[in-house]
């Protein structure tokens, strides 16, 4: 039994305040009835017939045989309004009837009564709400004295504002929607509401008011502490962001220095090797046999590949550091320009290209151009052995996402190796079959990641490949 000054963590006398469809009560009401049935409490739902059927269906959907529970007396659905004698609501008569139901449940072997219902249905016409405060206050006393658990439901758009106010005054714990407020600040004990305190109880009344003041002060203190803690977290976050920004700036400068070193310190000896090998071939070819000339050609080919690799690595580094500026980008126009450039450098190719007209995205035009050059360059390269090569650029909707794609009918690859595609230096074809450094798709992946998107591939050996990508926001 609870005294007037106790504050249980969650009161057994709760109210539910909601303002939508009656089904919004189910996330609160069904768990109450479910727990009651599972723990041998008699469960009562009181409301209009249509809502009763809705609750019945919801319990059945949760695995309960409601017909069996009704038959054994564990579950009671009621739309009875006989307690409204002549349409008049009598709190005292209602309380007496409820006490009889509780005692009857205990007598028949149940732990107690678990009750819930629509207060609009229970109280009848609007004129009866003038006695709601008295009823709920007396009901709170019953919850203290008897094994009763319950939720009184208040539909905010159906009941008068006074009824909602009275509900908050008389319930220690209140649901708003499906969110439970365990310690309702508006709650007032029934002794104070019903003015049942005599001279000897004035001390309790004063103690309650002091407790309320303390609760408000504690709430304000906790709020202030939360604000201070949040401010400290923000300051710490700002400090960490500043530190990481400084570290990133240092790392970028180091990367720039490294890139400069690679560009100059490696290119110089490569140029020397290439120059001397070229001079040997030009000036001493007649003094070399076929094998010697082949060796020099291989040296020149290796220096050319190394130079291309350095160029690609520098390009990848620049993409990582480059600022990103989003604007409307016409991918259709960019794709056609890249394809035209590829065709100009390889005029002997007979290749069919199809580019959709409405490929538009919010993206950085410079980075997107680099990405398309790599993707379309790959499609051009890997269809080189097809007599009727085709490259298609388009888009498709997948849910709410726009997915762009570049499809070809070239060499393709096994999907077993697809996870390697976008890592630097990973190649699925031998250099003598298709040239390349293995940096192109890593660059594509970096561009897409900078835009907050993703890129992936679908392919089969000898049947072409499709590269798909999104560009985030």
C-alpha positions in Angstrom: 0.0 0.0 0.0 1.3 3.5 -0.9 1.1 6.5 1.3 0.2 9.9 -0.1 3.8 11.1 -0.1 5.4 8.1 -1.8 6.9 8.5 -5.3 7.1 5.0 -6.9 9.2 4.8 -10.0 6.1 4.1 -12.1 2.6 4.4 -10.7 0.1 1.6 -11.2 -2.5 4.4 -11.9 -1.5 5.8 -15.3 -3.3 7.9 -17.9 -2.8 7.9 -21.7 -3.2 11.2 -23.6 -3.3 11.0 -27.4 -4.8 12.9 -30.2 -4.9 10.7 -33.3 -6.7 7.6 -34.5 -7.9 5.2 -31.7 -5.3 2.7 -32.9 -2.7 5.0 -31.3 -3.6 3.5 -27.9 -2.5 0.0 -28.9 1.3 0.4 -28.3 0.4 1.3 -24.6 -2.8 -0.7 -24.0 -1.8 -4.0 -25.5 1.4 -4.4 -23.4 -0.7 -3.7 -20.3 -3.2 -6.4 -21.1 -0.5 -8.8 -22.3 1.4 -8.5 -19.1 -1.7 -8.9 -17.1 -2.8 -12.1 -18.9 0.7 -13.5 -18.6 0.8 -12.8 -14.8 -2.7 -14.1 -13.9 -4.5 -10.7 -13.5 -8.0 -10.4 -14.7 -8.0 -7.9 -17.6 -10.8 -5.5 -18.4 -11.2 -3.3 -21.4 -14.2 -0.8 -21.4 -15.0 1.1 -24.6 -17.3 1.4 -27.6 -17.9 -1.8 -29.5 -15.8 -0.9 -32.5 -12.7 -0.1 -30.4 -13.3 -3.3 -28.3 -13.0 -5.3 -31.6 -9.8 -3.5 -32.5 -8.2 -4.3 -29.1 -9.4 -8.0 -29.4 -7.8 -8.3 -32.9 -4.5 -6.7 -31.6 -4.3 -9.2 -28.7 -5.0 -12.1 -31.1 -2.2 -10.8 -33.3 0.1 -11.0 -30.3 -0.5 -14.7 -29.9 -3.4 -14.7 -27.5 -6.5 -17.0 -27.9 -8.9 -14.3 -26.7 -11.9 -16.6 -26.9 -10.2 -19.0 -24.5 -9.1 -16.1 -22.2 -12.7 -14.7 -22.2 -14.1 -18.2 -21.5 -11.9 -18.7 -18.4 -12.7 -15.2 -17.1 -9.2 -13.8 -17.5 -10.3 -11.3 -20.2 -13.4 -9.1 -20.1 -14.4 -6.8 -23.0 -17.3 -4.5 -22.1 -19.3 -1.7 -23.8 -21.7 -1.6 -20.8 -22.9 1.8 -19.7 -25.3 0.7 -17.0 -23.2 2.6 -14.4 -24.6 5.8 -16.0 -27.9 5.7 -14.3 -30.2 7.9 -16.4 -27.2 9.2 -18.2 -25.7 10.6 -15.0 -22.2 9.8 -13.9 -21.8 9.0 -10.2 -18.1 8.8 -9.0 -19.0 7.1 -5.8 -21.1 4.4 -7.5 -18.3 3.8 -10.1 -15.7 3.4 -7.4 -18.0 0.9 -5.5 -18.5 -1.1 -8.7 -14.8 -1.2 -9.4 -14.0 -2.4 -5.9 -16.5 -5.2 -6.3 -14.8 -6.2 -9.6 -11.3 -6.2 -7.9 -12.6 -8.3 -5.0 -14.3 -10.7 -7.3 -11.2 -11.2 -9.4 -9.1 -12.0 -6.3 -11.8 -14.3 -5.0 -11.7 -16.2 -8.2 -8.0 -16.8 -8.0 -6.5 -13.9 -9.9 -3.8 -11.6 -8.6 -6.0 -8.6 -9.1 -7.7 -6.4 -11.8 -5.9 -4.9 -14.7 -8.3 -2.3 -16.3 -8.2 0.2 -19.1 -10.8 2.1 -21.1 -11.8 5.1 -23.0 -12.9 7.8 -20.5 -15.2 9.5 -23.1 -17.2 6.2 -23.3 -17.0 5.6 -19.5 -18.2 9.1 -18.5 -20.9 9.5 -21.1 -22.0 13.0 -22.2 -19.8 16.1 -21.8 -21.9 17.3 -18.9 -20.5 14.5 -16.7 -16.9 15.7 -17.0 -17.5 18.2 -14.1 -17.1 15.3 -11.7 -14.0 13.8 -13.4 -11.5 15.3 -11.0 -13.4 13.8 -8.0 -13.6 10.4 -9.7 -9.9 10.2 -10.6 -8.8 11.4 -7.2 -11.0 8.7 -5.5 -9.7 6.2 -8.0 -6.1 7.0 -7.0 -7.0 5.9 -3.4 -8.3 2.6 -4.7 -5.0 2.0 -6.5 -3.2 2.4 -3.2 -5.5 0.1 -1.3 -6.3 -2.7 -3.7 -4.6 -4.9 -6.3 -5.5 -2.7 -9.3 -3.5 -1.7 -12.3 -4.8 0.5 -15.0 -4.6 3.2 -17.7 -7.3 5.8 -18.2 -7.4 6.9 -21.8 -8.0 10.6 -22.8 -8.4 11.6 -26.5 -7.3 15.2 -26.6 -9.4 16.1 -29.6 -12.5 14.5 -28.2 -12.5 15.4 -24.6 -12.7 19.0 -23.3 -9.4 20.6 -22.2 -10.6 20.6 -18.6 -10.7 16.8 -18.7 -7.1 16.6 -19.9 -6.0 19.0 -17.2 -7.8 16.9 -14.5 -6.1 13.8 -15.8 -2.7 15.3 -15.3 -3.6 16.5 -11.8 -4.7 13.0 -10.7 -2.1 10.7 -12.2 1.5 10.2 -11.0 2.5 8.6 -14.3 1.2 9.7 -17.7 1.7 8.5 -21.3 1.7 11.2 -24.0 1.4 9.1 -27.1 3.6 6.1 -26.4 6.1 8.0 -24.2 5.8 7.5 -20.5 6.4 10.4 -18.1 7.2 8.4 -14.9 7.0 11.3 -12.5 4.3 13.8 -13.6 5.1 17.2 -12.1 1.4 18.3 -12.2 0.3 15.4 -9.9 -1.5 16.3 -6.6 -2.4 13.7 -4.0 -6.2 13.0 -3.6 -6.2 14.2 0.0 -5.4 17.7 -1.3 -7.7 17.5 -4.3 -10.6 16.3 -2.2 -9.8 18.6 0.7 -9.8 15.6 3.1 -7.0 16.9 5.3 -8.1 17.8 8.8 -6.0 19.8 11.3 -3.8 16.9 12.1 -2.9 16.5 8.4 -1.8 20.0 7.7 1.7 18.9 8.3 1.4 16.4 5.5 0.0 19.0 3.2 2.8 21.4 3.9 5.3 18.5 3.5 3.8 17.7 0.1 4.1 21.3 -1.1 7.7 21.5 0.1 8.4 18.3 -1.8 6.9 19.8 -4.9 9.1 22.9 -4.6 12.1 20.7 -4.1 11.2 18.6 -7.2 10.9 21.8 -9.3 14.3 23.0 -8.0 15.9 19.6 -8.6 14.5 19.6 -12.1 15.9 23.1 -12.8 19.3 22.0 -11.3 19.4 18.9 -13.5 18.5 21.0 -16.5 21.3 23.5 -15.7 23.7 20.6 -15.2 22.7 19.1 -18.5 23.2 22.5 -20.2 26.6 22.8 -18.6 27.6 19.3 -19.6 26.4 19.9 -23.1 28.4 23.1 -23.3 31.5 21.3 -22.1 31.0 18.5 -24.7 30.7 21.2 -27.4 33.9 22.9 -26.2 35.7 19.6 -26.1 34.4 18.8 -29.6 35.5 22.2 -30.9 38.9 21.6 -29.4 39.2 18.1 -31.0 38.0 19.4 -34.3 40.6 22.2 -34.2 43.3 19.6 -33.3 42.3 17.3 -36.1 42.1 20.2 -38.6 45.6 21.2 -37.6 46.8 17.6 -38.0 45.1 17.3 -41.4 46.7 20.5 -42.5 50.2 19.2 -41.5 49.4 15.8 -43.3 48.3 17.7 -46.4 51.5 19.7 -46.4 53.5 16.6 -46.0 51.6 14.9 -48.8 52.2 17.9 -51.0 55.9 17.8 -50.3 55.9 14.1 -51.0 54.0 14.6 -54.3 56.5 17.3 -55.3 59.4 15.0 -54.5 57.9 12.2 -56.5 57.1 14.4 -59.4 60.6 15.9 -59.6 63.0 13.4 -58.0 61.6 10.4 -59.7 60.9 11.9 -63.1 64.5 13.2 -63.5 66.2 9.7 -63.5 63.3 8.3 -65.5 63.9 10.9 -68.2 67.6 10.1 -68.1 67.0 6.4 -68.5 64.5 7.0 -71.3 66.8 9.5 -73.0 69.9 7.4 -73.0 68.0 4.3 -74.1 66.6 6.3 -77.0 70.1 7.6 -77.9 71.4 4.0 -77.9 68.7 2.9 -80.2 69.2 5.9 -82.5 73.0 6.0 -82.6 74.2 2.4 -81.9 71.4 0.3 -83.3 73.7 -1.2 -86.0 76.2 -2.3 -83.3 73.4 -4.2 -81.3 71.9 -7.5 -82.3 68.2 -8.1 -82.2 68.2 -9.2 -78.6 70.0 -6.0 -77.5 67.6 -3.8 -79.4 64.7 -5.7 -77.8 66.1 -5.1 -74.3 66.4 -1.4 -75.0 62.8 -1.3 -76.2 61.7 -3.0 -73.0 63.6 -0.4 -71.0 61.9 2.4 -72.8 58.5 0.7 -72.3 59.1 0.3 -68.6 60.1 3.9 -68.2 56.9 5.0 -70.1 54.8 2.9 -67.7 56.5 4.2 -64.7 56.0 7.8 -65.8 52.3 7.0 -66.4 52.1 5.5 -62.9 53.6 8.6 -61.3 51.1 10.8 -63.2 48.2 8.6 -62.1 49.4 8.7 -58.4 49.8 12.4 -58.5 46.3 12.7 -60.0 44.9 10.5 -57.2 46.7 12.6 -54.6 45.2 15.8 -56.0 41.7 14.4 -55.9 42.1 13.6 -52.2 43.2 17.1 -51.4 41.1 19.1 -53.8 38.2 21.2 -52.5 34.7 20.1 -53.6 32.2 22.6 -55.0 28.8 21.2 -55.9 26.8 22.7 -58.7 24.4 21.4 -61.4 26.4 19.2 -63.7 25.2 17.8 -67.0 26.7 14.3 -67.0 25.3 13.7 -70.5 27.3 16.5 -72.0 30.5 15.6 -70.1 30.2 11.9 -71.2 29.7 12.9 -74.9 32.8 15.1 -74.7 34.9 12.4 -73.2 33.8 9.8 -75.8 34.4 12.3 -78.6 38.0 12.8 -77.3 38.6 9.1 -77.1 37.3 8.7 -80.6 39.6 11.5 -81.8 42.6 9.7 -80.4 41.5 6.3 -81.9 39.8 7.1 -85.1 40.1 3.6 -86.5 37.7 2.2 -83.8 34.2 1.4 -84.9 32.2 1.6 -81.7 28.5 2.4 -80.9 27.9 4.8 -78.0 24.6 5.7 -76.4 24.3 8.5 -73.8 21.0 9.3 -72.1 19.9 12.9 -72.4 18.8 13.6 -68.8 21.8 12.8 -66.7 22.0 15.6 -64.2 23.5 15.7 -60.7 24.7 18.2 -58.1 28.4 17.6 -58.1 31.9 19.0 -58.6 32.3 19.3 -62.4 36.1 19.0 -62.4 36.1 15.8 -60.3 33.2 14.3 -62.2 35.1 14.8 -65.5 38.1 12.9 -64.0 35.8 10.1 -62.9 34.1 9.8 -66.4 37.5 9.9 -68.1 38.5 6.9 -66.1 35.3 4.9 -66.4 34.7 5.6 -70.1 38.5 5.2 -70.8 38.2 1.7 -69.3 35.1 0.9 -71.3 36.9 2.0 -74.4 40.0 -0.1 -73.6 38.2 -3.3 -72.6 35.9 -3.3 -75.7 38.9 -2.9 -78.0 38.8 -6.6 -79.0 35.1 -6.6 -79.8 34.2 -6.3 -83.5 30.9 -4.6 -82.6 31.7 -2.7 -79.4 29.1 -0.7 -77.5 29.2 1.7 -74.6 26.1 2.9 -72.9 25.7 5.7 -70.3 22.4 6.1 -68.4 20.6 6.1 -65.1 17.9 4.1 -63.3 15.9 4.6 -60.1 16.4 2.2 -57.3 13.9 3.1 -54.6 14.5 6.8 -53.8 18.0 6.7 -55.1 19.3 7.7 -58.6 21.9 5.3 -59.8 24.1 6.2 -62.8 25.8 3.5 -64.9 28.3 2.9 -67.7 27.8 -0.4 -69.5 30.0 -2.0 -72.1 30.1 -5.4 -73.9 33.9 -5.8 -73.5 36.1 -8.3 -71.8 34.3 -8.3 -68.4 35.6 -10.1 -65.4 34.7 -12.6 -62.7 32.7 -11.2 -59.8 34.9 -13.2 -57.5 37.5 -10.5 -57.9 35.1 -7.5 -57.7 36.3 -6.5 -54.2 39.8 -5.8 -55.6 38.6 -3.4 -58.3 38.8 -0.1 -56.5 42.0 -0.6 -54.6 45.2 1.0 -56.0 47.4 -1.1 -58.2 44.8 -3.9 -58.5 44.4 -5.2 -62.0 42.3 -8.2 -63.3 43.9 -8.4 -66.7 47.6 -9.0 -67.6 49.5 -6.0 -68.9 50.2 -7.6 -72.2 46.4 -8.1 -72.6 45.3 -4.7 -71.6 47.6 -1.9 -70.5 47.1 0.2 -67.4 48.4 1.1 -64.0 45.6 0.0 -61.7 45.0 3.5 -60.4 42.0 4.5 -62.6 39.3 2.8 -60.6 40.9 3.9 -57.3 40.5 7.4 -58.6 36.9 6.8 -59.4 36.2 5.4 -56.0 37.9 8.5 -54.4 35.8 10.9 -56.4 32.5 9.1 -55.6 33.5 8.9 -51.9 34.2 12.7 -51.9 30.6 13.2 -53.0 29.1 10.9 -50.3 28.1 8.2 -52.8 29.2 4.7 -53.6 30.4 2.8 -56.7 30.2 -0.9 -57.6 30.4 -3.2 -60.6 28.4 -6.0 -62.2 30.2 -8.2 -64.8 30.7 -11.6 -66.3 33.9 -12.8 -68.1 33.6 -12.2 -71.9 30.2 -10.6 -71.5 31.0 -7.0 -70.6 30.8 -4.9 -67.4 28.6 -2.3 -65.9 29.9 0.2 -63.4 27.2 1.9 -61.3 27.6 4.9 -59.0 25.6 7.3 -56.9 26.6 10.9 -55.9 25.1 11.4 -52.5 23.3 14.6 -51.9 
